Amino acid sequence: MNASLDLFPDHWPIESDWSELLTPEFQQPYFRDLTNFVLQERNDAEIFPPATQVFRAFELTTFSNLKVVILGQDPYHGPGQAHGLSFSVAENIKLPPSLRNIFRELVDDLSCPEPAHGNLESWARQGVLLLNTVLTVRSGQANSHQKKGWEKFTDAVFQLIGKRDQPTAFILWGKPAAKKIKWIDTTNHLVIESAHPSPLSARRGFFGSQPFSKVNEFFAAQNLPTVDWNLAEADC
């Protein structure tokens, strides 16, 4: 049986055009090993996000609609936080420190009102793929699922996107994210690298990086639709 069916029995296949593109990855031996690891982890501990939300980013942002990739490290490891979109939390969840810093940069960059919640689904539905280099994590243990196979999977995702003709913007936050640049044709796509928005690193190059305005300038220069980054009711 396809390993992905065991790992995500209630939510597979991905209900978008990613399904056909990514199915070959789920048939690879490394992904079978990853499957076994995550299954065992779910038996032994609380793992985030829930199995039904691991691939949510690919459902909300289709390959054909994709315009921007925002890449982080691994999901939030606190209860109720991770829901399948990097940096995003549900509307009733307190903003994690990294997301507070993202919103601080958003306000400074675009003069947008500070959002009242941390749900980034509106970005995802506009074509912003909110992805992490690692897609699962053990509760309370950041980076606990690194080097188990997720990095290879997200490498494959980047290879698919990076060789497209359609201009795409890549926002790479943190050193693990920056490693993906090797898969991107930088002559055709925009790449914005900076420190991670975590409080541990945000002052070392994240603040002032202006990723939101740079992305929209990139698209506007090619007469392509820009992204509405505003998450508040008032206009920017």
DOSE-700199 format. One record per residue (C-alpha): residue number from 1; residue in three letters; z, y, x. Coordinates in nm, 2 decimals. Each point is the difference from the previous one (the first is absolute). Example, Ala and Ser with C-alpha at 12.3 -4.5 7.8 and 13.67 -1.06 7.14 Angstrom:
{1 "ALA" {0.78 -0.45 1.23}}
{2 "SER" {-0.07 0.34 0.14}}
***
This chain:
{1 "MET" {0.00 0.00 0.00}}
{2 "ASN" {-0.07 0.35 0.12}}
{3 "ALA" {0.32 0.13 0.16}}
{4 "SER" {-0.01 0.33 -0.18}}
{5 "LEU" {0.03 -0.18 -0.33}}
{6 "ASP" {0.33 -0.15 0.12}}
{7 "LEU" {0.13 0.33 0.13}}
{8 "PHE" {-0.10 0.21 -0.30}}
{9 "PRO" {-0.02 -0.25 -0.29}}
{10 "ASP" {0.05 0.26 -0.27}}
{11 "HIS" {-0.24 0.27 0.13}}
{12 "TRP" {-0.31 -0.14 0.15}}
{13 "PRO" {-0.29 0.06 0.05}}
{14 "ILE" {0.00 0.37 0.06}}
{15 "GLU" {-0.15 0.16 -0.30}}
{16 "SER" {-0.25 0.23 0.18}}
{17 "ASP" {-0.30 -0.02 0.23}}
{18 "TRP" {0.23 -0.08 0.29}}
{19 "SER" {0.04 -0.35 -0.13}}
{20 "GLU" {-0.34 -0.13 0.13}}
{21 "LEU" {0.04 0.20 0.32}}
{22 "LEU" {0.34 -0.13 0.09}}
{23 "THR" {-0.02 -0.36 -0.12}}
{24 "PRO" {-0.13 -0.13 0.34}}
{25 "GLU" {0.32 0.14 0.17}}
{26 "PHE" {0.22 -0.21 -0.23}}
{27 "GLN" {-0.19 -0.31 0.11}}
{28 "GLN" {0.09 0.06 0.37}}
{29 "PRO" {0.26 -0.22 0.17}}
{30 "TYR" {0.21 0.30 0.10}}
{31 "PHE" {0.03 0.11 -0.36}}
{32 "ARG" {0.12 -0.35 -0.10}}
{33 "ASP" {0.27 0.04 0.27}}
{34 "LEU" {0.09 0.34 -0.14}}
{35 "THR" {0.02 -0.14 -0.35}}
{36 "ASN" {0.24 -0.27 0.11}}
{37 "PHE" {0.21 0.26 0.18}}
{38 "VAL" {0.03 0.23 -0.30}}
{39 "LEU" {0.06 -0.28 -0.24}}
{40 "GLN" {0.29 -0.12 0.21}}
{41 "GLU" {0.13 0.36 0.03}}
{42 "ARG" {0.00 0.04 -0.38}}
{43 "ASN" {0.20 -0.32 -0.02}}
{44 "ASP" {0.26 0.12 0.25}}
{45 "ALA" {0.03 0.37 -0.07}}
{46 "GLU" {-0.12 0.30 -0.21}}
{47 "ILE" {-0.35 0.10 0.10}}
{48 "PHE" {-0.17 0.33 -0.09}}
{49 "PRO" {-0.22 0.08 -0.18}}
{50 "PRO" {0.00 -0.26 -0.28}}
{51 "ALA" {-0.28 -0.26 0.04}}
{52 "THR" {-0.18 0.15 -0.29}}
{53 "GLN" {-0.03 0.34 0.18}}
{54 "VAL" {-0.09 -0.10 0.35}}
{55 "PHE" {-0.37 0.08 -0.05}}
{56 "ARG" {0.04 0.28 -0.25}}
{57 "ALA" {-0.16 0.25 0.23}}
{58 "PHE" {-0.33 -0.20 -0.02}}
{59 "GLU" {0.02 0.00 -0.37}}
{60 "LEU" {0.04 0.37 -0.05}}
{61 "THR" {-0.24 0.10 0.27}}
{62 "THR" {-0.32 -0.20 -0.01}}
{63 "PHE" {-0.23 -0.04 0.30}}
{64 "SER" {-0.28 0.18 -0.17}}
{65 "ASN" {0.22 0.30 -0.10}}
{66 "LEU" {0.19 0.02 0.33}}
{67 "LYS" {-0.01 0.34 0.17}}
{68 "VAL" {0.32 0.02 0.21}}
{69 "VAL" {0.23 -0.25 0.17}}
{70 "ILE" {0.36 0.10 0.07}}
{71 "LEU" {0.16 -0.26 0.22}}
{72 "GLY" {0.36 -0.05 0.07}}
{73 "GLN" {0.21 -0.28 0.16}}
{74 "ASP" {0.17 -0.23 -0.25}}
{75 "PRO" {0.14 0.03 -0.35}}
{76 "TYR" {0.33 0.17 -0.08}}
{77 "HIS" {0.28 -0.25 0.04}}
{78 "GLY" {0.25 0.14 -0.26}}
{79 "PRO" {0.05 -0.14 -0.35}}
{80 "GLY" {-0.25 0.12 -0.25}}
{81 "GLN" {-0.20 0.21 0.24}}
{82 "ALA" {-0.32 -0.18 0.11}}
{83 "HIS" {-0.25 -0.05 -0.28}}
{84 "GLY" {-0.32 -0.08 0.20}}
{85 "LEU" {-0.11 0.35 0.10}}
{86 "SER" {0.09 0.13 0.34}}
{87 "PHE" {0.26 0.28 -0.01}}
{88 "SER" {0.00 0.00 -0.38}}
{89 "VAL" {0.30 -0.07 -0.23}}
{90 "ALA" {0.03 -0.03 -0.38}}
{91 "GLU" {0.08 0.33 -0.18}}
{92 "ASN" {0.37 -0.10 -0.06}}
{93 "ILE" {0.06 -0.08 0.36}}
{94 "LYS" {0.17 0.25 0.25}}
{95 "LEU" {-0.25 0.13 0.26}}
{96 "PRO" {0.03 -0.19 0.33}}
{97 "PRO" {0.02 0.23 0.31}}
{98 "SER" {-0.35 -0.07 0.11}}
{99 "LEU" {-0.14 0.10 -0.34}}
{100 "ARG" {0.21 0.32 0.00}}
{101 "ASN" {-0.16 0.09 0.33}}
{102 "ILE" {-0.35 -0.08 -0.14}}
{103 "PHE" {0.07 0.24 -0.29}}
{104 "ARG" {0.13 0.26 0.24}}
{105 "GLU" {-0.33 -0.01 0.19}}
{106 "LEU" {-0.19 0.00 -0.33}}
{107 "VAL" {0.17 0.32 -0.11}}
{108 "ASP" {-0.05 0.17 0.34}}
{109 "ASP" {-0.36 -0.12 0.03}}
{110 "LEU" {-0.14 0.08 -0.34}}
{111 "SER" {0.27 0.23 -0.15}}
{112 "CYS" {0.04 -0.26 -0.28}}
{113 "PRO" {0.33 -0.01 -0.20}}
{114 "GLU" {0.24 -0.27 0.12}}
{115 "PRO" {-0.06 -0.31 -0.21}}
{116 "ALA" {0.28 -0.11 -0.24}}
{117 "HIS" {-0.05 -0.37 0.06}}
{118 "GLY" {-0.14 -0.23 0.27}}
{119 "ASN" {-0.25 -0.20 -0.19}}
{120 "LEU" {-0.34 0.03 0.18}}
{121 "GLU" {-0.21 -0.19 -0.24}}
{122 "SER" {-0.21 0.31 -0.08}}
{123 "TRP" {-0.11 0.01 0.36}}
{124 "ALA" {-0.08 -0.37 -0.01}}
{125 "ARG" {-0.21 0.03 -0.31}}
{126 "GLN" {-0.20 0.28 0.16}}
{127 "GLY" {-0.10 -0.23 0.29}}
{128 "VAL" {0.29 0.03 0.24}}
{129 "LEU" {0.09 -0.35 0.13}}
{130 "LEU" {0.37 0.01 0.07}}
{131 "LEU" {0.04 -0.29 0.24}}
{132 "ASN" {0.25 -0.12 0.26}}
{133 "THR" {-0.08 -0.20 0.31}}
{134 "VAL" {0.25 -0.26 -0.13}}
{135 "LEU" {0.02 -0.07 -0.37}}
{136 "THR" {0.34 -0.17 -0.05}}
{137 "VAL" {0.35 0.05 0.14}}
{138 "ARG" {0.34 -0.16 -0.03}}
{139 "SER" {0.26 0.21 -0.19}}
{140 "GLY" {0.19 0.23 0.23}}
{141 "GLN" {-0.19 -0.11 0.31}}
{142 "ALA" {-0.29 0.24 0.10}}
{143 "ASN" {-0.28 -0.16 0.20}}
{144 "SER" {0.13 -0.35 -0.08}}
{145 "HIS" {-0.35 -0.13 -0.09}}
{146 "GLN" {-0.18 0.14 0.29}}
{147 "LYS" {-0.22 -0.23 0.22}}
{148 "LYS" {-0.01 -0.27 -0.27}}
{149 "GLY" {-0.37 0.05 -0.10}}
{150 "TRP" {-0.01 0.31 -0.21}}
{151 "GLU" {-0.13 0.21 0.29}}
{152 "LYS" {-0.30 -0.23 0.03}}
{153 "PHE" {-0.07 0.03 -0.37}}
{154 "THR" {0.01 0.38 0.00}}
{155 "ASP" {-0.22 -0.01 0.31}}
{156 "ALA" {-0.26 -0.18 -0.22}}
{157 "VAL" {0.04 0.27 -0.27}}
{158 "PHE" {-0.06 0.27 0.25}}
{159 "GLN" {-0.31 -0.17 0.14}}
{160 "LEU" {-0.14 -0.01 -0.36}}
{161 "ILE" {0.07 0.37 -0.05}}
{162 "GLY" {-0.07 0.12 0.35}}
{163 "LYS" {-0.36 -0.11 0.00}}
{164 "ARG" {-0.10 0.15 -0.33}}
{165 "ASP" {-0.26 0.26 -0.02}}
{166 "GLN" {0.19 0.20 -0.25}}
{167 "PRO" {0.21 0.27 0.17}}
{168 "THR" {0.37 -0.09 -0.01}}
{169 "ALA" {0.31 0.18 0.12}}
{170 "PHE" {0.27 -0.20 0.18}}
{171 "ILE" {0.35 0.14 0.03}}
{172 "LEU" {0.19 -0.21 0.25}}
{173 "TRP" {0.38 0.06 0.01}}
{174 "GLY" {0.19 -0.16 0.29}}
{175 "LYS" {-0.09 -0.22 0.29}}
{176 "PRO" {-0.07 -0.32 -0.19}}
{177 "ALA" {-0.24 0.19 -0.22}}
{178 "ALA" {-0.17 0.16 0.29}}
{179 "LYS" {-0.10 -0.34 0.14}}
{180 "LYS" {-0.25 -0.04 -0.28}}
{181 "ILE" {-0.22 0.28 0.13}}
{182 "LYS" {-0.19 -0.26 0.20}}
{183 "TRP" {-0.16 -0.12 -0.32}}
{184 "ILE" {-0.12 0.34 -0.11}}
{185 "ASP" {-0.34 0.15 0.07}}
{186 "THR" {0.12 0.35 0.08}}
{187 "THR" {-0.35 0.14 0.01}}
{188 "ASN" {-0.02 -0.04 -0.38}}
{189 "HIS" {0.37 0.01 -0.11}}
{190 "LEU" {0.29 0.24 0.04}}
{191 "VAL" {0.31 -0.12 0.18}}
{192 "ILE" {0.33 0.19 -0.01}}
{193 "GLU" {0.27 -0.14 0.22}}
{194 "SER" {0.35 0.13 0.01}}
{195 "ALA" {0.36 -0.11 0.03}}
{196 "HIS" {0.15 -0.20 -0.28}}
{197 "PRO" {0.17 0.22 -0.27}}
{198 "SER" {0.33 -0.18 0.06}}
{199 "PRO" {0.29 0.23 0.08}}
{200 "LEU" {0.01 -0.18 0.34}}
{201 "SER" {-0.34 0.13 0.10}}
{202 "ALA" {-0.13 0.26 -0.25}}
{203 "ARG" {0.09 0.29 0.23}}
{204 "ARG" {-0.21 -0.15 0.28}}
{205 "GLY" {-0.34 0.08 -0.15}}
{206 "PHE" {0.01 -0.08 -0.37}}
{207 "PHE" {0.11 0.34 -0.13}}
{208 "GLY" {-0.29 0.24 0.04}}
{209 "SER" {-0.26 -0.27 0.02}}
{210 "GLN" {-0.16 0.13 -0.33}}
{211 "PRO" {-0.16 -0.34 -0.11}}
{212 "PHE" {-0.06 0.10 -0.36}}
{213 "SER" {-0.20 0.32 0.07}}
{214 "LYS" {-0.19 -0.17 0.28}}
{215 "VAL" {-0.11 -0.28 -0.22}}
{216 "ASN" {-0.12 0.23 -0.27}}
{217 "GLU" {-0.18 0.22 0.26}}
{218 "PHE" {-0.18 -0.31 0.12}}
{219 "PHE" {-0.12 -0.10 -0.34}}
{220 "ALA" {-0.09 0.36 -0.11}}
{221 "ALA" {-0.21 0.04 0.32}}
{222 "GLN" {-0.21 -0.29 -0.13}}
{223 "ASN" {-0.01 0.12 -0.36}}
{224 "LEU" {0.21 -0.30 -0.10}}
{225 "PRO" {0.29 0.01 -0.26}}
{226 "THR" {0.33 0.09 0.15}}
{227 "VAL" {0.34 -0.15 -0.08}}
{228 "ASP" {0.24 0.16 -0.24}}
{229 "TRP" {0.32 -0.04 0.20}}
{230 "ASN" {0.22 0.19 -0.24}}
{231 "LEU" {0.26 -0.21 -0.17}}
{232 "ALA" {0.17 0.28 -0.19}}
{233 "GLU" {-0.08 0.15 -0.34}}
{234 "ALA" {-0.06 0.34 0.15}}
{235 "ASP" {-0.32 0.07 0.20}}
{236 "CYS" {-0.01 0.04 0.38}}
***
